[in-house]
């Protein structure tokens, strides 16, 4: 078990105040742009972003609490109406058609994924997971995915369907986000939710192993914490699964490395701000950064060796990230959640969104070969039209600068870029 505490989002007393507002259901105006003609979205970290106990890892998600998201502004501009602040009665973030369009996945999402299982690994139980998933999928016209039809399954880290962990409303928000992103990108896939007993690396790692034991070839992990000298042993115990695409959120605390994103066996997923555009793609992206302490993670691992397919020279050990997808809460995604909150629609951001999105792209691309490490696949496609190169924005200051600043080609915050179809995720 890790003996050093996680970074706790590196926000110090400011974060403590924000977390208190979140728990009180009040949100925060820290991200508001008062000069904007339309109020910019405001958000707060979900409760699971603050570990309850030393040695626990944090989830990487934010929930929008006020103002207007990119989705709302775009809809208002299209319809010629005055935008209204979000409420729980209607979606206010990007939905499945938006994400499929942004990442060139519309055709693949309609025709691929049948028979594939995406595993979502989180801590604690979400008692309403199945019901909330059904609401999301029904609203967007996605195929039914229930326990009774064999599409959805929820188990503990030991594989039990009846002896589940204690419930936690903060982690339930995270689980709803993860399940909905898997549904949005790969609506024909089966979904396995594996709930760890607690948010320690040991228990979350056992949940990863259980997901693989139960046959999942795509495993998403939307959590992280500070690195430690134990990480290389965690690598061999929990993440060394050839033939399985394991994705991990790069973190939400701006420049700096987290584990397990630093594992050489996983695909570390950074975060972007995603907006519609008049360009040929119809969308544009930049590095997600809100402040010096909030944005996508990136950086050099202090412990994990560099994988053979990674050749950048700024880090002697493993470099984070490999690829990226939308994570900025201001350009966030639509989620349905009901446990511990008013039942309804919420908009979420954080690299907790980007990790299950990328796991689902792997699923659309098809089963990896049994001896492969799928984290390598995007490197084989580097510089091709299979990836959208993100070339603007940063998540901090660093040297060499590519570790925290977007550029043409590889960079730390977004890796080789975001998906344009599935070709970069097969091998």
C-alpha positions as CSV (number, residue, x, y, z in Angstrom):
1,X,0.0,0.0,0.0
2,X,1.3,3.5,-0.8
3,X,2.6,5.2,2.3
4,X,2.7,8.7,1.0
5,X,-0.7,10.6,0.7
6,X,-2.1,11.5,-2.7
7,X,-1.6,15.1,-3.9
8,X,-5.3,15.8,-3.0
9,X,-5.5,17.9,-6.3
10,X,-2.7,20.2,-5.0
11,X,-5.2,23.0,-4.2
12,X,-4.4,23.3,-0.4
13,X,-6.8,25.4,1.6
14,X,-8.5,26.8,-1.5
15,X,-9.5,23.3,-2.5
16,X,-10.7,22.6,1.0
17,X,-13.1,25.5,0.8
18,X,-14.2,24.4,-2.7
19,X,-14.8,20.8,-1.4
20,X,-16.9,22.2,1.5
21,X,-19.1,24.1,-1.0
22,X,-19.4,20.9,-3.1
23,X,-20.6,18.9,-0.1
24,X,-23.1,21.6,0.8
25,X,-24.4,21.6,-2.8
26,X,-23.4,25.2,-3.4
27,X,-20.7,25.0,-6.1
28,X,-18.1,27.7,-6.6
29,X,-17.7,30.8,-8.7
30,X,-13.9,30.4,-8.8
31,X,-14.0,29.7,-12.6
32,X,-16.5,32.3,-13.6
33,X,-15.5,34.8,-16.3
34,X,-17.5,37.9,-15.3
35,X,-16.5,39.8,-18.5
36,X,-18.0,37.1,-20.8
37,X,-21.3,38.1,-22.5
38,X,-22.7,34.7,-21.6
39,X,-21.8,33.4,-18.1
40,X,-19.1,30.8,-18.3
41,X,-19.7,27.5,-16.6
42,X,-18.7,27.1,-13.0
43,X,-17.9,23.8,-11.4
44,X,-16.6,22.1,-8.3
45,X,-14.6,18.9,-7.8
46,X,-16.8,15.9,-6.9
47,X,-16.5,14.6,-3.3
48,X,-14.4,11.6,-4.4
49,X,-11.7,14.0,-5.5
50,X,-10.8,14.5,-1.8
51,X,-9.7,11.1,-0.4
52,X,-11.4,10.2,2.8
53,X,-8.4,8.5,4.3
54,X,-4.6,8.7,3.9
55,X,-3.4,6.2,1.3
56,X,-6.6,6.5,-0.8
57,X,-6.6,7.7,-4.4
58,X,-8.8,10.4,-5.8
59,X,-11.2,10.4,-8.6
60,X,-10.5,12.9,-11.4
61,X,-13.9,14.5,-12.0
62,X,-15.7,17.9,-11.7
63,X,-19.4,18.6,-11.8
64,X,-20.7,21.8,-13.3
65,X,-22.7,23.8,-10.8
66,X,-23.7,27.0,-12.7
67,X,-23.3,29.2,-15.7
68,X,-23.4,28.0,-19.3
69,X,-21.5,25.1,-20.9
70,X,-20.1,25.1,-24.5
71,X,-23.0,22.8,-25.4
72,X,-25.6,25.2,-24.2
73,X,-24.0,28.2,-25.9
74,X,-23.8,26.3,-29.2
75,X,-27.4,25.2,-29.0
76,X,-28.5,28.7,-28.2
77,X,-26.5,30.1,-31.2
78,X,-28.0,27.4,-33.4
79,X,-31.6,27.9,-32.3
80,X,-31.4,31.7,-31.9
81,X,-32.6,31.7,-28.3
82,X,-31.3,33.2,-25.1
83,X,-29.3,30.6,-23.3
84,X,-30.5,29.5,-19.9
85,X,-28.6,28.2,-16.9
86,X,-28.5,24.5,-16.5
87,X,-30.9,22.6,-14.3
88,X,-31.3,18.9,-13.7
89,X,-34.3,18.5,-16.0
90,X,-32.4,18.5,-19.3
91,X,-28.9,17.7,-20.5
92,X,-26.4,20.6,-20.6
93,X,-23.3,18.8,-21.9
94,X,-22.1,17.0,-24.9
95,X,-24.0,13.8,-25.7
96,X,-23.2,10.7,-27.7
97,X,-23.7,12.2,-31.2
98,X,-21.4,15.1,-30.3
99,X,-18.6,12.8,-29.0
100,X,-18.9,10.5,-31.9
101,X,-18.8,13.4,-34.4
102,X,-15.8,15.0,-32.7
103,X,-13.7,11.9,-32.8
104,X,-14.8,10.5,-36.2
105,X,-16.6,7.6,-34.6
106,X,-20.2,7.9,-35.9
107,X,-19.9,5.0,-38.3
108,X,-17.9,2.8,-36.0
109,X,-20.2,3.4,-33.0
110,X,-23.2,2.3,-35.1
111,X,-21.6,-0.9,-36.5
112,X,-18.8,-2.0,-34.1
113,X,-18.5,-3.1,-30.5
114,X,-20.9,-6.0,-30.4
115,X,-19.5,-8.8,-28.2
116,X,-16.8,-6.5,-26.6
117,X,-16.8,-5.7,-22.9
118,X,-15.6,-2.5,-21.4
119,X,-14.8,-2.6,-17.7
120,X,-15.1,0.4,-15.5
121,X,-13.1,0.2,-12.3
122,X,-14.1,2.5,-9.4
123,X,-14.3,2.5,-5.6
124,X,-17.3,1.9,-3.5
125,X,-20.9,1.1,-4.6
126,X,-23.3,3.1,-6.7
127,X,-26.7,1.6,-5.8
128,X,-28.4,3.3,-8.7
129,X,-25.8,2.5,-11.3
130,X,-28.1,0.3,-13.4
131,X,-31.1,2.6,-13.2
132,X,-29.1,5.7,-14.0
133,X,-27.5,4.0,-16.9
134,X,-30.9,3.0,-18.3
135,X,-32.0,6.7,-18.1
136,X,-29.0,7.9,-20.0
137,X,-29.3,5.3,-22.7
138,X,-33.0,5.7,-23.1
139,X,-32.8,9.5,-23.4
140,X,-30.2,9.3,-26.2
141,X,-31.9,6.4,-28.0
142,X,-29.0,3.9,-27.3
143,X,-29.6,0.2,-27.2
144,X,-30.8,-1.1,-23.9
145,X,-28.0,-2.2,-21.6
146,X,-29.4,-4.0,-18.5
147,X,-28.5,-6.8,-16.1
148,X,-31.5,-8.8,-17.5
149,X,-30.4,-8.7,-21.1
150,X,-26.8,-9.5,-20.2
151,X,-25.3,-6.2,-21.3
152,X,-24.6,-4.7,-17.9
153,X,-23.0,-6.3,-14.9
154,X,-21.9,-4.9,-11.6
155,X,-19.6,-6.8,-9.3
156,X,-17.3,-6.3,-6.3
157,X,-13.5,-6.7,-6.6
158,X,-13.9,-10.4,-5.8
159,X,-16.5,-10.8,-8.6
160,X,-19.5,-11.0,-6.3
161,X,-22.8,-9.6,-7.6
162,X,-24.4,-9.6,-4.1
163,X,-21.7,-8.8,-1.6
164,X,-20.9,-5.2,-2.8
165,X,-18.9,-2.4,-1.1
166,X,-20.5,0.3,1.0
167,X,-22.2,3.0,-1.0
168,X,-20.6,6.4,-1.6
169,X,-22.4,9.3,-3.3
170,X,-19.1,10.9,-4.5
171,X,-17.9,7.8,-6.2
172,X,-21.4,7.2,-7.5
173,X,-21.1,10.4,-9.5
174,X,-17.8,9.1,-10.9
175,X,-19.4,5.8,-11.8
176,X,-22.3,7.4,-13.6
177,X,-19.8,9.5,-15.6
178,X,-17.7,6.5,-16.6
179,X,-20.7,4.3,-17.5
180,X,-22.3,7.1,-19.6
181,X,-19.1,7.7,-21.5
182,X,-18.7,4.1,-22.4
183,X,-22.3,4.1,-23.6
184,X,-21.8,7.2,-25.6
185,X,-18.8,6.0,-27.6
186,X,-19.5,2.3,-27.8
187,X,-23.3,1.8,-27.5
188,X,-23.1,-1.8,-28.7
189,X,-20.5,-2.8,-26.1
190,X,-21.3,-4.7,-22.9
191,X,-20.3,-2.9,-19.7
192,X,-18.8,-4.4,-16.6
193,X,-18.6,-2.2,-13.5
194,X,-16.1,-3.5,-10.9
195,X,-16.4,-1.8,-7.5
196,X,-13.4,-1.8,-5.2
197,X,-13.9,-2.1,-1.5
198,X,-12.1,1.2,-1.0
199,X,-10.0,3.7,-3.0
200,X,-6.6,2.2,-2.0
201,X,-4.3,1.1,-4.8
202,X,-4.4,-2.4,-3.4
203,X,-8.2,-2.7,-3.7
204,X,-8.5,-0.8,-7.0
205,X,-5.7,-3.0,-8.4
206,X,-7.5,-6.1,-7.3
207,X,-10.6,-4.8,-9.1
208,X,-8.5,-4.3,-12.3
209,X,-7.4,-7.9,-12.0
210,X,-11.0,-9.1,-11.5
211,X,-12.1,-7.2,-14.6
212,X,-9.5,-9.0,-16.7
213,X,-10.3,-12.3,-15.1
214,X,-14.0,-11.8,-16.1
215,X,-12.9,-11.3,-19.7
216,X,-12.8,-7.5,-20.2
217,X,-10.3,-6.5,-22.9
218,X,-10.7,-2.8,-22.2
219,X,-10.4,-1.4,-18.6
220,X,-10.9,2.2,-17.7
221,X,-9.5,3.8,-14.5
222,X,-10.5,7.3,-13.6
223,X,-8.5,7.9,-10.5
224,X,-4.9,8.7,-9.4
225,X,-2.6,9.8,-6.6
226,X,1.0,10.7,-5.9
227,X,3.7,8.4,-7.2
228,X,5.6,6.2,-4.8
229,X,8.5,3.7,-4.8
230,X,5.9,0.9,-4.6
231,X,4.6,1.8,-8.1
232,X,6.8,-0.7,-10.0
233,X,5.5,-3.5,-7.8
234,X,1.9,-2.3,-8.5
235,X,2.7,-2.4,-12.2
236,X,3.5,-6.1,-12.1
237,X,0.7,-7.0,-9.6
238,X,-2.1,-5.1,-11.3
239,X,-1.4,-3.5,-14.7
240,X,0.8,-6.0,-16.6
241,X,-2.0,-7.5,-18.7
242,X,-0.9,-8.2,-22.3
243,X,-3.8,-8.1,-24.8
244,X,-5.8,-5.8,-22.6
245,X,-6.2,-2.0,-23.2
246,X,-6.0,-0.4,-19.8
247,X,-6.6,3.4,-19.8
248,X,-5.9,5.7,-16.9
249,X,-6.8,9.4,-16.3
250,X,-3.7,11.6,-16.4
251,X,-5.0,13.7,-13.5
252,X,-6.7,17.1,-13.0
253,X,-4.0,19.0,-11.0
254,X,-2.2,20.5,-14.1
255,X,1.4,19.8,-14.7
256,X,2.7,16.8,-12.7
257,X,2.8,13.1,-12.8
258,X,0.2,10.8,-11.1
259,X,0.0,7.0,-10.7
260,X,-1.3,4.8,-12.2
261,X,-1.2,7.0,-15.2
262,X,2.6,6.7,-14.9
263,X,2.5,2.9,-15.3
264,X,4.4,1.8,-18.4
265,X,1.6,-0.8,-19.1
266,X,-1.3,1.6,-19.4
267,X,-2.5,4.2,-21.9
268,X,-2.3,7.6,-20.0
269,X,-5.1,9.8,-21.2
270,X,-4.8,13.6,-21.0
271,X,-7.6,16.2,-21.4
272,X,-8.7,18.8,-23.8
273,X,-11.2,21.6,-24.2
274,X,-13.5,20.7,-27.1
275,X,-15.5,23.2,-29.1
276,X,-17.3,23.3,-32.5
277,X,-15.5,25.0,-35.3
278,X,-16.0,26.0,-39.0
279,X,-12.9,23.9,-40.0
280,X,-13.2,20.7,-42.0
281,X,-13.4,18.6,-38.9
282,X,-16.1,20.7,-37.4
283,X,-14.4,20.7,-34.0
284,X,-11.3,22.1,-32.4
285,X,-9.3,21.3,-29.3
286,X,-6.7,22.8,-27.0
287,X,-5.0,21.7,-23.8
288,X,-7.4,21.8,-20.9
289,X,-6.1,24.3,-18.3
290,X,-8.2,26.3,-15.8
291,X,-5.5,27.5,-13.5
292,X,-2.0,26.7,-12.4
293,X,-3.4,24.0,-10.2
294,X,-6.3,22.7,-12.3
295,X,-6.0,21.1,-15.8
296,X,-4.9,18.0,-17.4
297,X,-1.9,16.2,-15.9
298,X,1.3,15.4,-17.7
299,X,5.0,15.0,-16.8
300,X,7.8,12.6,-16.0
301,X,7.4,9.6,-13.8
302,X,9.9,9.4,-11.0
303,X,9.8,5.6,-10.8
304,X,8.4,3.9,-13.9
305,X,10.7,2.9,-16.7
306,X,10.1,4.3,-20.2
307,X,8.3,1.8,-22.4
308,X,10.2,0.8,-25.5
309,X,7.8,2.5,-27.8
310,X,8.2,5.9,-26.2
311,X,11.2,7.8,-27.6
312,X,10.9,11.4,-26.4
313,X,14.0,12.7,-24.6
314,X,12.7,15.1,-22.0
315,X,12.0,12.3,-19.5
316,X,14.5,9.6,-18.7
317,X,11.6,7.5,-17.4
318,X,7.9,7.2,-18.5
319,X,6.3,10.3,-20.0
320,X,2.6,11.2,-19.4
321,X,0.4,11.3,-21.6
322,X,-0.1,9.1,-24.6
323,X,-3.4,10.4,-26.1
324,X,-6.2,12.7,-25.0
325,X,-9.9,13.5,-25.2
326,X,-12.3,16.1,-23.8
327,X,-12.0,16.9,-20.1
328,X,-12.6,20.6,-19.6
329,X,-15.7,21.0,-17.5
330,X,-16.6,24.2,-19.5
331,X,-16.9,21.9,-22.6
332,X,-18.1,19.0,-20.5
333,X,-20.2,15.9,-21.1
334,X,-23.8,15.1,-20.2
335,X,-24.4,12.5,-17.4
336,X,-27.5,11.2,-15.6
337,X,-27.1,10.6,-11.9
338,X,-29.4,10.2,-8.9
339,X,-27.6,8.8,-5.9
340,X,-27.0,11.4,-3.3
341,X,-28.0,14.3,-5.6
342,X,-31.2,15.5,-7.1
343,X,-32.0,12.9,-9.8
344,X,-31.4,14.4,-13.2
345,X,-28.9,15.6,-15.7
346,X,-25.5,17.0,-14.9
347,X,-22.4,18.1,-16.8
348,X,-19.1,16.7,-15.9
349,X,-15.4,17.2,-16.8
350,X,-12.0,16.1,-15.7
351,X,-9.8,13.4,-17.1
352,X,-12.3,11.0,-15.6
353,X,-14.3,11.7,-18.8
354,X,-11.4,11.2,-21.2
355,X,-10.2,7.8,-19.8
356,X,-13.5,5.9,-20.5
357,X,-13.8,7.6,-23.9
358,X,-10.5,6.3,-25.0
359,X,-11.2,2.8,-23.5
360,X,-14.3,2.7,-25.6
361,X,-12.4,3.8,-28.8
362,X,-10.1,0.8,-28.2
363,X,-13.3,-1.4,-27.9
364,X,-14.6,-0.1,-31.3
365,X,-11.2,-0.9,-32.8
366,X,-11.4,-4.5,-31.9
367,X,-9.8,-7.1,-29.6
368,X,-6.0,-6.5,-29.2
369,X,-3.7,-9.4,-30.0
370,X,-3.0,-11.6,-27.0
371,X,0.7,-10.6,-26.5
372,X,0.3,-6.9,-27.3
373,X,0.5,-3.8,-25.1
374,X,-2.2,-1.5,-26.6
375,X,-0.6,1.6,-25.1
376,X,1.8,1.2,-28.0
377,X,-0.8,1.4,-30.7
378,X,-1.2,5.2,-31.0
379,X,2.6,5.5,-31.3
380,X,2.5,3.3,-34.4
381,X,-0.1,5.7,-35.9
382,X,1.8,8.9,-34.7
383,X,1.7,11.7,-37.2
384,X,-1.1,10.2,-39.3
385,X,-4.7,11.3,-40.0
386,X,-5.8,8.7,-37.4
387,X,-5.1,11.3,-34.7
388,X,-6.1,14.9,-34.3
389,X,-2.9,16.7,-33.3
390,X,-3.6,19.2,-30.5
391,X,-1.2,22.1,-31.0
392,X,-2.4,24.9,-28.7
393,X,-2.5,25.5,-24.9
394,X,-0.5,24.4,-21.9
395,X,-1.0,23.0,-18.4
396,X,1.8,24.9,-16.7
397,X,5.5,25.9,-17.0
398,X,8.2,23.3,-17.4
399,X,11.5,22.4,-19.2
400,X,11.6,21.1,-21.8
401,X,8.5,22.9,-22.7
402,X,6.8,20.1,-24.7
403,X,6.1,18.3,-21.4
404,X,3.5,20.9,-20.5
405,X,2.9,22.9,-23.7
406,X,1.1,21.6,-26.9
407,X,3.0,21.5,-30.1
408,X,3.0,19.8,-33.5
409,X,3.6,16.1,-32.8
410,X,4.0,14.6,-29.4
411,X,3.5,16.6,-26.2
412,X,2.9,15.8,-22.6
413,X,-0.6,17.2,-22.1
414,X,-2.2,15.5,-25.1
415,X,0.3,12.8,-26.2
416,X,-0.1,12.2,-29.9
417,X,-3.5,13.7,-30.0
418,X,-7.2,12.7,-29.9
419,X,-8.9,10.0,-31.9
420,X,-10.0,10.5,-35.5
421,X,-11.7,7.1,-36.0
422,X,-10.3,3.9,-34.6
423,X,-7.2,3.3,-36.7
424,X,-4.8,4.5,-34.1
425,X,-6.2,2.1,-31.5
426,X,-5.7,-1.3,-33.1
427,X,-2.7,-3.4,-33.5
